[in-house]
Amino acid sequence: MLKIVCPECGEEWVAAKAEVALHSKFQCEECGSILVVVREDPLKIEIDTPSEIMDDDEFEEYDDEDED
């Protein structure tokens, strides 16, 4: 088991080592921040910040006419 500490609020919890891999994401139950593993050994967790440049595949088209 690994101890994970939210860098935003300091909340601590444990996770199975199998769940903690490079680029895996967690949500802090205390503050709601999305956290990402940026290094496995030693473990380093950072707040996930969405990139400002997104691929077109990441956008969903929205059509106002579909709403009733």
N, C-alpha and C positions, 0 to 999 in steps of 0.2 A: 504494500500500500504506500502511496505517496501523499504527502501533505501539500495541498494547493492553497495559496494565499492570494486573495483578490488584491491587485495593486491599487484599486480604486478605494475600497472601503476597509480592507484588512480582514474581511471574513475568511475563516479557515475551514477547510473540509478535506476529507481524504478520498482518493480515487484509486481504483485498481491500476497497477502499473500497465496492464494491457490496454486501458482506456486512454493512457497518456502517451501520445505519439506526436512527433513533429507536425505542426499545423492543425492538430486537433483543437476543437473549440468547446468551450464550456460557458454556461451562463451562471453568473453569481446570483444565488437566490436572495441575497440581502439587498444588493443595489441594482441588479438587473444588467450589469455590464456584460458584454460578450468578451470572453477572454480566449486567447490563442496561445498555444505552446510554441515558443520561438526557439527554444533549445531544450534538448532532452537531458544532457549530462554536462554540467549540473542543470537541473530543471529551472527554466526561466519562463514565466508567464507574463504576457503583456495584454493590455486592452486592445481589442481588435478595432482598428479604424478602417472603415471601408475606403477603398481607393477611389480617387476622384474620376479616374478614367475606367469605364466599364465596357466590356464587350457588348456588341449588339445582341448577342444571345442571352444576356442577362436581363434584358428588358422584356416585359410582357406588354403586348399591345392592349390598350384599353379603349373600348368603344362605348360611348355614352348611350347609343341606341339600344344596347343590350339590356339596360336596366329597365325594369318595369315597376 
